[in-house]
Structures are given as structure tokens and as C-alpha cells.
Amino acid sequence: MKLVFDELALVDLEAIYNWIAKDNPAAAKAVVERVFASAEHLASFPHMGHAGRDEGTQEWVVPRLPYIGFMRFMPSVRK
């Protein structure tokens, strides 16, 4: 499954990074890397999450962080 982050998700991640980096740039980098790794894990195993609040979505709590990832299944487009 191909993982694509929408613009809002990337804006949120940038804000998270910037907030944490004010005090600890290394920790900010580690948090963002953990979020990306968690999203990749969910993309590989989408049924590990649970049904999201919106129909057609899955949610996954990012381990050891206070963040929830959301994933929407989109039809694949083949060229």
C-alpha cells in the first residue's frame, strides 16, 4: 500500500517539530521520525489500527507519544 501524507498532516508535523525543537531539536527529530515510522507500519498492516471516526478511515495511536494517526483508504490509480 502506498503511503501519502496530505498537506494538513505535514503542516501538523512541522508544527509539532517546531514546538519541540524550541527546547530540544534532537527530541523533535525523534518524535517526527517515530510518527513517520508508525504511519509506515499502519500502511503495511492497516488492520492493526481501529475503525476511525470517519467512515473509511483507520486510526492508530503512535506508540509512546500523545498522537493519533489517521489513514484513509484511497482507490489506487494505475497508469
N, C-alpha and C positions, 0 to 999 in steps of 0.2 A: 504494500500500500504506500502510495506517495504521500509524504507529509508536507503540507503547505501552511505557513503561518499567515493569517490575514493581517492587514495593516494595523488594526486596533490591537491585536495581540503583541505585535512588535513594538508599538508605542508603549504599551503597558510594561513590557520587559525593559525597555530603555528607561522608563521612569523608575522602575524597581532598582535597576542597576545604579542610576544616578543618585537615588536616595541613599542607598547603602554605601556607595563609593565615597560619599562625603566623609565618612568616618573610617572606611576600610575598603579600599579598592580591590584587594585580593579576595575578600569575602564577597563583594559584589560580583566579581567574575565567577566565583564558585557557585553562587546562587543561580545566576543565569545559565551556567553550564548544567546545573542539576535540573533546571526547568526544561532545557532542551533535551537532555538525556531522558527525562521522564516522558516527554512528548513522543520521542522516538520509540520508547518502549511501548507506549499505548498504541502507536501506529502499527507496531509489529504484532501486538496482542490486544486488539481492540475490545475484546470481550472481557478483559481484566477490569475494565472500568465498570461503571454502573450507568444505567439509563439516565440521561441528562434531564434537566428541567424542561428543555425544549424538545419537541418530537424530532427524532432522527439524530440526536446527539448522544455522546458518551461523556462522562466526567471521570476524572482521575485525580485523587489527592496526590500532590507532589510529596514524595517521602521526605520527612523531617523538615518540611517547610510549610508555612501557612498559606499555601496557594493551591488552587484547583485549576486543572487544565480542562479545557472543553474541546471536543472533537466532533466535527460534523462529517458524516459520510457523504461524499460527493460522487456522482457518476463519473467514471473515468472516460476521458476523451482520447480516442486513438486516432493518430494521423497516419 
